[in-house]
Amino acid sequence: MALIHSSLDEAILKEVSLTFEGMAFSEVLRSSEKLDIDRDLQWSCLNIVKPIEGCLTIIMPVTLAKTLGENMLGIEGEELTDDMVRDALAEVLNTLVGRLMKVITKSDEVFELG
């Protein structure tokens, strides 16, 4: 791995910020607030197959996911379907994982997503 463990948190925050700003025109701020699992949540998960096995999951309140979809697709309100919101979140996650893998792997190392 190209990064040491202590730098991983900073790399994740940086790549999340760049991804959300670039794709959804949204600012990302660090929060110490705990996620309320009793709220309506939207999530997406992407498997990492190589060079390490794992899964990266993004979870957010449905209201935030809808705002993300609106910003990405330029669609507001009733026109935005649940499928569109899920697709937008999955696309953000796919881009984010690709960016993170480029940061945490060596330049000649191949990574595979599943």
HELIX and SHEET records of a PDB file:
HELIX    1   1 HIS A    5  ALA A   24  1                                  20    
HELIX    2   2 VAL A   62  LEU A   73  1                                  12    
HELIX    3   3 GLY A   77  GLU A   79  5                                   3    
HELIX    4   4 ASP A   82  ILE A  104  1                                  23    
SHEET    1   A 3 GLY A  54  PRO A  61  0                                        
SHEET    2   A 3 LEU A  41  LYS A  50 -1                                        
SHEET    3   A 3 GLU A 112  LEU A 113 -1                                        
END                                                                             
